[in-house]
Each structure stands twice: as C-alpha cells, then as structure tokens.
Amino acid sequence: MDNGDIDEFDHRILRSLAQDGRLTVQGLSEAVGLSPSPVARRLARLENQGFIKGYTALIDEVRLGFGVSVFVSVKLDRQVDDALAKFEVAIGEMPEVVDCWLMTGNRDYLLRVVTRDMGEFEQFLTAKLTRLGPVAGIESSIPLRRVKAGTARTP
C-alpha cells in the first residue's frame, strides 16, 4: 500500500497510537491538533485502509514466568511450497513460538521461542521442533538483554 495516501496529521495519529494504543479520540485530538470529529474520521480511514492492523496490550513475558527467549534459525531440507506450508502450519500451532519470519540467506526461518526455563526450551527443541519432517538444521542464539524494543516504525 502506498503511504502517499496519508498526510502529516495521519502520521501524528499513527505516532501517538504507537506510543499509547489506549488513547481516546479526544486524547488523539489533543495530541495531533485537530478536533475530535476529523480525528475519528481519519482513524476509521486508517483502520479501513490497513494502516492500523489492530490494537493490543504489551504483555511482560518475564512477569508471567516466561523468562527465556531464544532465537532459532531453521533450515529446511527442501525449499518447496509443500515443505514451507507444512512447516508454517506446524509452527502456527506451537505456543512457544512467538514470532516466525521466512528469511533470505543460509537459513529459511527465524523464530523467537519463549519458554519458562532452559529445560522447557530443551523439551520444545527435542520433542517438537526437531521432529518436524522438513527440518534439516537448527541453530539457536540466546540473547543476553534487549537493547531496543518497539512495536512499529512510524514516520
């Protein structure tokens, strides 16, 4: 989608919502410098055109007891549509996999796996991930700390 369809006020709305998704139309109005009615219309248009995909809360995984994040690179034995689809369906059913990207380069997928501890990660790795038919290789990296976090890049 071409972002030429939005102007500076739309950008302000998006930036404000990226910082606080719970802003009311009145709060957005004050933040962007427009009255509530045009803000409500712009907000509805941004949602309808897919610039705003939805609203969510940022959950602290560590506070919930999920203290281990591991980035896992996966290489499939073949890069054909059937193998990719089979892998993606299986990954979609694994709650431990929080994020999954199809990649370029020497690995096919990059996963962010979140577990309670290393024992649970090992169980996920040995009982689930390595047993998927198309998986040919796995490489895990454990992050030491998050340096920067964001939800979306906004103009």
DRENTORNU-887833 format. One record per residue (C-alpha): residue number from 1; residue in one letter; z, y negated, x negated. Coordinates in steps of 0.2 Angstrom, whole numbers. Each point is the difference from the previous one (the first is absolute). Example, Ala and Ser with C-alpha at 12.3 -4.5 7.8 and 13.67 -1.06 7.14 Angstrom:
BEGIN
{1, a, {39, 22, -62}}
{2, s, {-3, -17, -6}}
! end
This chain:
BEGIN
{1, m, {0, 0, 0}}
{2, d, {-5, -17, -7}}
{3, n, {15, -11, -2}}
{4, g, {-11, -15, 3}}
{5, d, {5, 1, 18}}
{6, i, {18, -7, -3}}
{7, d, {5, -17, -6}}
{8, e, {15, -8, -9}}
{9, f, {11, 1, 16}}
{10, d, {-4, 19, 2}}
{11, h, {5, 2, -19}}
{12, r, {16, -9, 3}}
{13, i, {4, 11, 15}}
{14, l, {-4, 16, -10}}
{15, r, {11, -6, -15}}
{16, s, {14, -4, 11}}
{17, l, {-1, 17, 9}}
{18, a, {-1, 9, -17}}
{19, q, {17, -8, -5}}
{20, d, {8, 2, 17}}
{21, g, {-8, 12, 13}}
{22, r, {13, -5, 13}}
{23, l, {-5, -18, 2}}
{24, t, {-2, -5, 18}}
{25, v, {-15, -10, 5}}
{26, q, {11, -16, 0}}
{27, g, {6, 5, -18}}
{28, l, {-18, 2, -5}}
{29, s, {-5, -17, 8}}
{30, e, {13, -9, -10}}
{31, a, {-5, 10, -16}}
{32, v, {-18, -4, 1}}
{33, g, {0, -17, 8}}
{34, l, {-9, 3, 17}}
{35, s, {7, 1, 17}}
{36, p, {5, 17, 8}}
{37, s, {-15, 2, 11}}
{38, p, {-14, -1, -13}}
{39, v, {11, 11, -12}}
{40, a, {2, 13, 14}}
{41, r, {-19, 0, 2}}
{42, r, {-3, 1, -18}}
{43, l, {12, 14, -2}}
{44, a, {-8, 10, 14}}
{45, r, {-17, -3, -8}}
{46, l, {6, 6, -17}}
{47, e, {8, 16, 8}}
{48, n, {-16, 3, 10}}
{49, q, {-12, -2, -15}}
{50, g, {11, 11, -11}}
{51, f, {7, -12, -12}}
{52, i, {17, 5, 6}}
{53, k, {1, 19, 0}}
{54, g, {18, 1, 8}}
{55, y, {18, -4, -2}}
{56, t, {13, 10, -9}}
{57, a, {17, -1, -8}}
{58, l, {3, 2, -19}}
{59, i, {12, 15, -1}}
{60, d, {11, 2, -16}}
{61, e, {-4, 18, -5}}
{62, v, {14, 1, -12}}
{63, r, {13, -5, 13}}
{64, l, {-6, 14, 11}}
{65, g, {3, 12, -14}}
{66, f, {-18, 2, -7}}
{67, g, {4, -5, -18}}
{68, v, {-15, 7, -9}}
{69, s, {-18, -6, 0}}
{70, v, {-13, 9, -10}}
{71, f, {-18, -5, -2}}
{72, v, {-11, 16, 0}}
{73, s, {-18, 1, -5}}
{74, v, {-9, 14, 7}}
{75, k, {-17, 8, -6}}
{76, l, {-9, 11, 12}}
{77, d, {-10, 15, -5}}
{78, r, {-15, -7, 8}}
{79, q, {-5, -17, 7}}
{80, v, {-9, 5, 16}}
{81, d, {3, -7, 17}}
{82, d, {8, 16, 7}}
{83, a, {13, 1, -15}}
{84, l, {4, -19, 2}}
{85, a, {2, 2, 19}}
{86, k, {11, 15, -2}}
{87, f, {11, -8, -13}}
{88, e, {2, -16, 10}}
{89, v, {5, 9, 16}}
{90, a, {13, 10, -9}}
{91, i, {7, -16, -9}}
{92, g, {1, -9, 17}}
{93, e, {12, 13, 6}}
{94, m, {12, -1, -15}}
{95, p, {14, -13, 3}}
{96, e, {4, -1, -18}}
{97, v, {-17, -8, -4}}
{98, v, {2, -18, 5}}
{99, d, {-16, -7, -7}}
{100, c, {-16, 9, -5}}
{101, w, {-16, -8, -7}}
{102, l, {-17, 8, -4}}
{103, m, {-3, -6, -18}}
{104, t, {-14, -2, -12}}
{105, g, {1, 6, -18}}
{106, n, {7, 17, -7}}
{107, r, {11, 4, 15}}
{108, d, {-4, 0, 18}}
{109, y, {15, -5, 9}}
{110, l, {16, -11, -4}}
{111, l, {15, 4, 11}}
{112, r, {17, -8, 1}}
{113, v, {12, 13, 4}}
{114, v, {18, -4, 5}}
{115, t, {14, 12, 0}}
{116, r, {19, 0, 0}}
{117, d, {2, 7, -18}}
{118, m, {-10, 9, -13}}
{119, g, {4, 17, 7}}
{120, e, {-8, -5, 17}}
{121, f, {-15, -6, -10}}
{122, e, {-1, 16, -10}}
{123, q, {0, 9, 17}}
{124, f, {-14, -11, 7}}
{125, l, {-10, 3, -16}}
{126, t, {2, 19, -1}}
{127, a, {0, 5, 19}}
{128, k, {-12, -13, 7}}
{129, l, {-11, -9, -12}}
{130, t, {-5, 13, -12}}
{131, r, {-4, 12, 14}}
{132, l, {-13, -10, 8}}
{133, g, {-17, 9, -3}}
{134, p, {-11, -14, -8}}
{135, v, {14, -6, -12}}
{136, a, {-6, 3, -18}}
{137, g, {12, -11, -10}}
{138, i, {15, -11, 3}}
{139, e, {8, -14, -11}}
{140, s, {16, -8, 4}}
{141, s, {7, -17, -5}}
{142, i, {18, -6, 3}}
{143, p, {2, -19, 2}}
{144, l, {15, -7, -8}}
{145, r, {1, -16, 11}}
{146, r, {-11, -10, 11}}
{147, v, {-5, -16, -8}}
{148, k, {-9, -8, 15}}
{149, a, {-1, 5, 18}}
{150, g, {-11, -7, 14}}
{151, t, {-7, 4, 17}}
{152, a, {-17, -8, -1}}
{153, r, {-10, -12, -10}}
{154, t, {-3, -16, 10}}
{155, p, {-11, -15, -4}}
! end
